Amino acid sequence: MTTRREVDEAEIRRQVGGIVEGIRAKDLEALRRLYTTDVVSFDVEPPLQHVGVDAKLKNWAKVFAFFQEADYEVRDLTFTMGDDVAFGHCFGRLSGTLGNGTAVSGMWVRATFCFRKIDGRWLIAHDQVSVPFDMASGRGVTDLEP
């Protein structure tokens, strides 16, 4: 028998899969449906935070303008579930073909997703993407792999 938590986790995994599909399709409206309207995003691109779904989608629009074709890979996705709040973490890699035709393999980042269950649907209320940094140089380390 399938438990409520198993059903919820499967739905959240589909939502993360929706991010991958939305990026591959360069579909901002599909991505919009995955986030709360008041999502807070700590993305790799400045400023320190992006507040609201329109700000989040503005970042994705920049990615789509930069890439002719985009791909996203998720590894080691893990969740902790509550009744109406869940969080997960994984490694993610954005790659693809740039506008000038150059294929790039991208870099691995650390990603955290925080979900809220709203009207029976799990939506991303917060996300954070980061890279480790070298303390001696103060620079991000972008050549690590999971």
Short mmCIF file of the C-alpha atoms (twelve columns), coordinates in Angstrom:
data_MODEL
# 
_entry.id   MODEL 
# 
loop_
_atom_site.group_PDB 
_atom_site.id 
_atom_site.type_symbol 
_atom_site.label_atom_id 
_atom_site.label_alt_id 
_atom_site.label_comp_id 
_atom_site.label_asym_id 
_atom_site.label_seq_id 
_atom_site.Cartn_x 
_atom_site.Cartn_y 
_atom_site.Cartn_z 
_atom_site.pdbx_PDB_model_num 
ATOM 1   C CA . MET A 1   0.000  0.000  0.000   1 
ATOM 2   C CA . THR A 2   1.322  3.424  -0.949  1 
ATOM 3   C CA . THR A 3   1.566  5.947  1.883   1 
ATOM 4   C CA . ARG A 4   0.654  9.632  1.672   1 
ATOM 5   C CA . ARG A 5   4.340  10.550 2.052   1 
ATOM 6   C CA . GLU A 6   5.295  8.315  -0.869  1 
ATOM 7   C CA . VAL A 7   2.636  9.980  -3.016  1 
ATOM 8   C CA . ASP A 8   3.842  13.439 -1.933  1 
ATOM 9   C CA . GLU A 9   7.485  12.602 -2.593  1 
ATOM 10  C CA . ALA A 10  6.618  11.250 -6.039  1 
ATOM 11  C CA . GLU A 11  4.789  14.497 -6.808  1 
ATOM 12  C CA . ILE A 12  7.746  16.583 -5.660  1 
ATOM 13  C CA . ARG A 13  10.111 14.503 -7.784  1 
ATOM 14  C CA . ARG A 14  7.803  15.180 -10.761 1 
ATOM 15  C CA . GLN A 15  8.019  18.904 -9.964  1 
ATOM 16  C CA . VAL A 16  11.827 18.744 -10.066 1 
ATOM 17  C CA . GLY A 17  11.503 16.796 -13.312 1 
ATOM 18  C CA . GLY A 18  9.317  19.675 -14.511 1 
ATOM 19  C CA . ILE A 19  12.234 22.032 -13.947 1 
ATOM 20  C CA . VAL A 20  14.412 19.849 -16.160 1 
ATOM 21  C CA . GLU A 21  11.702 19.643 -18.840 1 
ATOM 22  C CA . GLY A 22  10.993 23.395 -18.665 1 
ATOM 23  C CA . ILE A 23  14.674 24.220 -19.118 1 
ATOM 24  C CA . ARG A 24  15.082 21.818 -22.030 1 
ATOM 25  C CA . ALA A 25  11.986 23.286 -23.705 1 
ATOM 26  C CA . LYS A 26  12.985 26.851 -22.729 1 
ATOM 27  C CA . ASP A 27  9.397  27.190 -21.478 1 
ATOM 28  C CA . LEU A 28  9.009  30.017 -18.947 1 
ATOM 29  C CA . GLU A 29  5.297  29.380 -18.419 1 
ATOM 30  C CA . ALA A 30  5.904  25.722 -17.573 1 
ATOM 31  C CA . LEU A 31  8.512  26.847 -15.039 1 
ATOM 32  C CA . ARG A 32  6.153  29.506 -13.616 1 
ATOM 33  C CA . ARG A 33  3.692  26.762 -12.627 1 
ATOM 34  C CA . LEU A 34  6.322  25.143 -10.370 1 
ATOM 35  C CA . TYR A 35  6.923  28.128 -8.052  1 
ATOM 36  C CA . THR A 36  4.901  29.996 -5.450  1 
ATOM 37  C CA . THR A 37  4.171  33.591 -6.444  1 
ATOM 38  C CA . ASP A 38  6.351  34.788 -3.548  1 
ATOM 39  C CA . VAL A 39  9.273  32.396 -4.134  1 
ATOM 40  C CA . VAL A 40  12.621 33.556 -2.734  1 
ATOM 41  C CA . SER A 41  15.582 32.417 -4.795  1 
ATOM 42  C CA . PHE A 42  19.248 32.567 -3.836  1 
ATOM 43  C CA . ASP A 43  20.640 31.952 -7.296  1 
ATOM 44  C CA . VAL A 44  24.253 31.983 -8.485  1 
ATOM 45  C CA . GLU A 45  23.651 35.240 -10.332 1 
ATOM 46  C CA . PRO A 46  23.461 38.576 -8.446  1 
ATOM 47  C CA . PRO A 47  21.790 40.074 -6.527  1 
ATOM 48  C CA . LEU A 48  21.891 38.088 -3.278  1 
ATOM 49  C CA . GLN A 49  18.202 37.219 -3.572  1 
ATOM 50  C CA . HIS A 50  15.464 37.245 -6.165  1 
ATOM 51  C CA . VAL A 51  11.976 37.671 -4.702  1 
ATOM 52  C CA . GLY A 52  8.837  36.625 -6.534  1 
ATOM 53  C CA . VAL A 53  8.176  34.322 -9.445  1 
ATOM 54  C CA . ASP A 54  8.735  37.090 -12.011 1 
ATOM 55  C CA . ALA A 55  12.250 37.698 -10.669 1 
ATOM 56  C CA . LYS A 56  12.959 33.958 -10.790 1 
ATOM 57  C CA . LEU A 57  11.696 33.714 -14.360 1 
ATOM 58  C CA . LYS A 58  13.799 36.719 -15.349 1 
ATOM 59  C CA . ASN A 59  16.870 34.640 -14.439 1 
ATOM 60  C CA . TRP A 60  15.628 31.733 -16.521 1 
ATOM 61  C CA . ALA A 61  14.953 34.100 -19.439 1 
ATOM 62  C CA . LYS A 62  18.624 35.185 -19.275 1 
ATOM 63  C CA . VAL A 63  19.673 31.542 -19.447 1 
ATOM 64  C CA . PHE A 64  17.423 30.923 -22.428 1 
ATOM 65  C CA . ALA A 65  18.810 33.985 -24.244 1 
ATOM 66  C CA . PHE A 66  22.361 32.766 -23.604 1 
ATOM 67  C CA . PHE A 67  21.782 29.158 -24.738 1 
ATOM 68  C CA . GLN A 68  20.621 28.086 -28.171 1 
ATOM 69  C CA . GLU A 69  19.828 24.714 -26.598 1 
ATOM 70  C CA . ALA A 70  19.797 24.113 -22.857 1 
ATOM 71  C CA . ASP A 71  19.914 20.972 -20.777 1 
ATOM 72  C CA . TYR A 72  19.803 20.351 -17.038 1 
ATOM 73  C CA . GLU A 73  20.866 17.271 -15.132 1 
ATOM 74  C CA . VAL A 74  19.976 16.418 -11.530 1 
ATOM 75  C CA . ARG A 75  21.929 13.936 -9.409  1 
ATOM 76  C CA . ASP A 76  21.479 12.572 -5.894  1 
ATOM 77  C CA . LEU A 77  18.094 14.180 -5.245  1 
ATOM 78  C CA . THR A 78  17.054 13.602 -1.628  1 
ATOM 79  C CA . PHE A 79  13.989 14.863 0.283   1 
ATOM 80  C CA . THR A 80  12.794 15.314 3.830   1 
ATOM 81  C CA . MET A 81  9.008  15.455 4.001   1 
ATOM 82  C CA . GLY A 82  6.492  17.013 6.319   1 
ATOM 83  C CA . ASP A 83  2.735  17.303 5.889   1 
ATOM 84  C CA . ASP A 84  2.828  20.648 4.079   1 
ATOM 85  C CA . VAL A 85  6.544  21.529 3.913   1 
ATOM 86  C CA . ALA A 86  9.392  19.587 2.330   1 
ATOM 87  C CA . PHE A 87  12.974 20.272 1.440   1 
ATOM 88  C CA . GLY A 88  15.418 18.550 -0.819  1 
ATOM 89  C CA . HIS A 89  18.925 18.880 -2.081  1 
ATOM 90  C CA . CYS A 90  20.833 17.665 -5.096  1 
ATOM 91  C CA . PHE A 91  23.585 18.451 -7.520  1 
ATOM 92  C CA . GLY A 92  22.586 20.122 -10.769 1 
ATOM 93  C CA . ARG A 93  24.344 20.926 -14.010 1 
ATOM 94  C CA . LEU A 94  23.209 23.335 -16.699 1 
ATOM 95  C CA . SER A 95  24.793 22.607 -20.070 1 
ATOM 96  C CA . GLY A 96  23.993 22.996 -23.724 1 
ATOM 97  C CA . THR A 97  24.856 24.868 -26.883 1 
ATOM 98  C CA . LEU A 98  25.574 28.583 -26.678 1 
ATOM 99  C CA . GLY A 99  24.122 31.073 -29.119 1 
ATOM 100 C CA . ASN A 100 27.360 30.994 -31.134 1 
ATOM 101 C CA . GLY A 101 27.122 27.205 -31.551 1 
ATOM 102 C CA . THR A 102 29.714 26.276 -28.923 1 
ATOM 103 C CA . ALA A 103 28.773 23.212 -26.868 1 
ATOM 104 C CA . VAL A 104 29.486 23.601 -23.144 1 
ATOM 105 C CA . SER A 105 29.350 20.886 -20.500 1 
ATOM 106 C CA . GLY A 106 28.520 23.351 -17.728 1 
ATOM 107 C CA . MET A 107 29.487 23.067 -14.108 1 
ATOM 108 C CA . TRP A 108 28.027 21.198 -11.169 1 
ATOM 109 C CA . VAL A 109 26.279 23.277 -8.530  1 
ATOM 110 C CA . ARG A 110 24.663 22.474 -5.204  1 
ATOM 111 C CA . ALA A 111 20.916 23.036 -5.186  1 
ATOM 112 C CA . THR A 112 18.381 23.146 -2.366  1 
ATOM 113 C CA . PHE A 113 14.618 23.246 -2.899  1 
ATOM 114 C CA . CYS A 114 12.031 24.092 -0.253  1 
ATOM 115 C CA . PHE A 115 8.439  23.184 -1.088  1 
ATOM 116 C CA . ARG A 116 5.106  24.214 0.404   1 
ATOM 117 C CA . LYS A 117 1.903  22.304 -0.167  1 
ATOM 118 C CA . ILE A 118 -0.669 24.866 -1.275  1 
ATOM 119 C CA . ASP A 119 -4.208 23.799 -2.176  1 
ATOM 120 C CA . GLY A 120 -2.997 20.196 -2.409  1 
ATOM 121 C CA . ARG A 121 -0.090 21.027 -4.756  1 
ATOM 122 C CA . TRP A 122 3.626  21.082 -3.944  1 
ATOM 123 C CA . LEU A 123 5.271  24.319 -5.136  1 
ATOM 124 C CA . ILE A 124 8.808  25.638 -4.777  1 
ATOM 125 C CA . ALA A 125 8.808  28.413 -2.168  1 
ATOM 126 C CA . HIS A 126 12.590 28.754 -1.937  1 
ATOM 127 C CA . ASP A 127 15.611 27.575 -3.856  1 
ATOM 128 C CA . GLN A 128 19.310 28.104 -3.487  1 
ATOM 129 C CA . VAL A 129 22.099 27.338 -5.910  1 
ATOM 130 C CA . SER A 130 25.754 27.617 -4.948  1 
ATOM 131 C CA . VAL A 131 29.300 26.549 -5.664  1 
ATOM 132 C CA . PRO A 132 31.957 25.932 -3.034  1 
ATOM 133 C CA . PHE A 133 34.711 28.508 -2.768  1 
ATOM 134 C CA . ASP A 134 38.407 28.319 -2.127  1 
ATOM 135 C CA . MET A 135 39.087 30.177 1.119   1 
ATOM 136 C CA . ALA A 136 42.672 31.090 0.164   1 
ATOM 137 C CA . SER A 137 41.722 32.776 -3.134  1 
ATOM 138 C CA . GLY A 138 38.129 33.754 -2.368  1 
ATOM 139 C CA . ARG A 139 37.078 32.331 -5.745  1 
ATOM 140 C CA . GLY A 140 34.338 29.886 -6.565  1 
ATOM 141 C CA . VAL A 141 35.394 26.340 -7.391  1 
ATOM 142 C CA . THR A 142 33.578 25.288 -10.535 1 
ATOM 143 C CA . ASP A 143 35.415 22.144 -11.640 1 
ATOM 144 C CA . LEU A 144 34.130 19.701 -9.005  1 
ATOM 145 C CA . GLU A 145 31.933 16.721 -9.893  1 
ATOM 146 C CA . PRO A 146 29.600 14.631 -7.759  1 
# 
